[in-house]
Amino acid sequence: MSPVSRGDRPGFAFAADGLDRAADRRDDEDWLAQAWSTGGRAVAVDPHGRVLATADGSMLVPLDASDLGERPGQRRLGGFLGLLEGSAWFAARVDPSSAPWRTGTAFADLRSLAPLLPAGAASLAAYARALLHWQSRKRYCGVCGAATSLGSAGHKASCSDAGCGTVYFPRTDPAIIVVVTDGPRCLLGRQPSWPERRYSTLAGFVEPGETLEAAVAREVREESGIAVERVCFVASQPWPFPASLMVGFEADAARPAGPVVIGDELADARWFGVRELIDGAASGDLLLPPETSISYHLIAGWCERLGGERPKPGPVLIAPR
């Protein structure tokens, strides 16, 4: 068992490419067994969703056959993730109290690790965490209540009742996140649970039967009372807390922009001028999202275009378990 690092970190966390998911191998039991026994490695995730890393958080500490014995998969929470740099990678749910973990390692929240881990390692850990979360929520059939069994190397849950036979696959919840602009100012909001002075872009989940663009317009209107008229896709970010995909947009406020009317979900929402935002972040009067979040990059990209510089990112906020 040794640390793994891979490449430079991207602009925001969990979005690195490079992993071959090798989906065609998920039902090949002979190949999976061979891949595990000849150098397979596993991302260790505890029941709270924390991953095993070096104590300083700079590298993942993968487990191998000598640590786990059997291959993670059908018999317990775990599964095949894919191929990376010549190794087969798996996810494994482990109990930190049941094994003698090596000195210099610790289970840590992925939010706190994201600024420290290399891009490939953070993305791999996010994948493992999200897959194991889905498995833990699919132990029973939602149709008949019978127990389910995992298949396809952890990527399928099948009802054990032959009369039902419902099959489940991992799901990701799409959520929009948007920086709304009105000429030289942008709209940011603050959730009630956040520290004072913390502001970020508006966001919300996509509802059934709704396009991403319609979700942007609805969420902005519900949270701030502002109508938008141009919605432009920027980038997306996997967000495994627990199983979301953040789809980032820029949007123009409809002219003339009306007054901000705060909805039930926010403690505050208001317009910020570009210099007010940059200077406030520099002085600490304003706390922005961390650099690992797509929300920061939506804000920073707008500031860079209008003000010529990127604002100081804010600290990572770790939600209580």
N, C-alpha and C positions, 0 to 999 in steps of 0.2 A: 504494500500500500504506500503510494507516494503522491505528492501534490501534482496537480496538472495545471498548466497555464497555456494560453493560446492567443497570440497576437495582441494587438492594441485594442483598447476599449473603443466602441463607436461613440457617436454623439449622445445617444441615450441607451439605456440598458436593455438587455434581453432580445435585441433585434439583430444579432450577428448571424450571418450566413455561414455555410461551410459544412454543416452536418448533413450527411446522406441518411435520410430516415429509413431507407431500405425496406419500404412497406411490403415488398414482395417476399421478404424473408420471415414475416411475422407468423406465418402458419407452417413454416418448415422446422419442425421440432428437432430433427437431426442436426440441421445447420445451427440452430440456436444453442443446442447443447454443446456442440463443438466450439462455437464462437465463445461461449462462456468459459469452457474448460481450458482454452488455449489463449489466455490473456484478456478475457472479458473484464470490463471494469464497470462499477456501479456508483451512481450518485446516491449517497446516503441521505435520507430525509427522515426526520423524527416525526412523531404524531402531531406536533405543533407546526409542521411545515418548515422547520429549520433545517438547513443543510450543513453537512460536515465540511469544515474548512480548516486551514491553518489558523492558529490562535490570532494572528494579525490580520486575518481575513483576506489575504492577498491571493490565495490559491485554494481550489477545491482539493479535498483529500478523498480520492476514490477508494472504494472497497473492491476486493477481488475474491477469487474462489477460496483463498486461504482464510479470508475473514468471514465469508457467508456460507461456504460449503455448497448449498444447493443454489441453483440459478433462480434469481427473482423472476416471478412470472405467475403461472396459473395457481400455484399453491398458496400464495400470500400476496400482499400488496406489492406490486412491482411490475416491471415489464421492460421490453426492449425499446431503446430509444433510437439507435441508429449507429452509423459508422463515422468515426472521426479520427483522422490521422492514423489510419491503419488499425484502430482498435474498435471492438464492438462495445457499445455503451448501454448500460441498463439503469433502471431506477429501482431503488430498494427502500421500503419502509422499515426502519429499524428502531429498536427501543434503546435509548442511550444508557439505561440502567442495566441492561442485560449483557453487555459485552465490555471488555477492558479496552477502552479507546486509548490510543497512543498519546503520549505526552506531546504537548504543543499543538493539539487539535481542539476544536470546539464546535458545537452546533450553534449556528447563528442565523438570525432573521435575514432573508434574502434582500430585503430593502437596505439593510446596513452593509451587506456585502457588495451590493451592486456597484458602488463607486470604486471598489478595490479590486474586484475580480477582472481578469482579462475578458474580452468580449465573448469568446467562444465558451468559456467556462460559465459565465453568467447566463448565457442563453440556454446552455445544456441544463443547468440547475433549474431554471424557470420551467423548462419542458418537463423535467422530472417531477417537480413540485405540483404542477397543474395536472399531470396524468394521475399521480397518486391521490390527489384531492378528488378527482372524478371517481376513481375506483372506490374510495371510502364512502362516497354518496350513492353508490350503485350496488350495495350488498344485497338489496332486496328488490324484487320486481315492483315497479310502480303500478302495474296492471292488476296482478293477483296477489302480491305480497309474498310469494315464494322466494327462497334464497336464489341468488344468482351465482354463476361460476364464470371466472375470467377465461378468455381465450384470445387468440391472435396476439400472443405475447403481451397481454395486458391491455389491448386496445379494443376489446369487445367484452361485454357482460351479457350472458345468456340466462334466461329464466330456467330454473331447474324443473318446473312443472311442464311435462310434455304436452298437456292440454292447452297451455298458454304459449310457451315458446317465444316470448318477446325477446328481441335482441336489442341491446343498447350499444351506442358508440360514443366516444368522448365528444363533449360539446363545449364550445367557447361562446361566451356572451359578448356580442359586439356593443361597444359603447363609443359615443362620439365625444370629442374634446375639441374645443374651438376657441381661437382668439378672435374676438369681434372688434373691428376697427371702425373708427369714424374720423377719417382724415388723420390729424396729428395726435389722436388719442385712442387708447384701447380699453376694453371693458374687462375688468377682473372682479372676481367674487371671493368671499371667504365663508367657509363652512363653520357652523357653531362649535364644532369640536376642535378646531384649529387654534393655535396660539394667537394672541393679539398680533396684529401687523402682518399676518400671513395671508397672502392673496395669490390666486391662481386663475387659470382659464376656466370657463364654464364647461361642464361635462354632464353626461347622463346616458342611461342605457337606451338602446334602440328597442322600440316596441314591436309586437307582431304586426306584420303587414305594412311596415313603415320603411321607406328608403332612408339611407344615411343622411341625405340632404334634408329630408323632411324632419328627421330627428334633430338635426342641428337647429332648424328654425323653431321647432316646438320647445326644445330645452331652453334655448336662449329666451324665448318669449315667456315661458313659465317661470324662469328663475330671475329675470330682470325686467320683463315688460318690453324689451327692445325687439323690434322686427328686423329681420335681415333680408337682403335681396341678392347677394352673390355669395355662393358657397363654393370654396375651392379646396380640394383634397391636397394635403401636404405629405403626410407619412403615417405609418401605423406602428404600434408597439405592443408586443405581447405583455400582458400584465397579470401575472399568476397570483392575484390576491383577491379571490381565489382562482378565477378562471376567465379572465376578460381579454378582449383585444381592443385596445384604445385606437380609434381611427381619428387622426388629427386633421383639422380643417382651419382655414382662415375664412372669415365672412365679413362682408361690409354691412354696417347698419343701414337700414333704409333711411333715406333723407326726406325730411329732416328727422334726426334722431329724437325721439320723445324722451321724457324723463325716465330715469331708472326706477322701476317699481319692484321691490324685493319680494320674491316668492317665499313659500314656506320652508324651502330647503336651505336657504342661505341666511347667514347672520348679517351680511353686508354685500353690496355690489356697487361699483362706481367706476367712472372713467379716470384713466391716468394718462397724463401727457408723457411724451417720450423722455424728456429730461427729468421730470418728476419721478418717473419710474427708475431710471438709471441712477440718479443721485440718491433716491430713497433706499435702493438696494445697497448702494455703496456705504451709506451711513448707518445702515441697520434699522432705519425708521420703517422700512418695508422688507418683509421676508418673502422671497419668491420660492417656487418649487425647486427641488434639487436638480442638479445637472443631469442626473440619470433619468429624469422623467421627460416624456415628450412635451408635457405642458411647458416646461422651462424653454425648450427649443422653439416652440411656437412663439412665446413671448420674446425670446432673444433674437429670433430671426426678424421680427417686426422692428425691434429696437435698432438692430444693426442697419436695416434699410433706411430708417428715418433719422437715427441719431448717430450713426457711424460707429457704434460700439455695442458690445453685449453687456447686459447687466450682470451683477454678481449673483450667482445662484444661491438658493437658500439651503438650510440644513435638511437632512433626511428625517421624516417623521415616521416612527414605527408604531403601528397600531397595537394596542394591547391584545393578547391572545384571548 
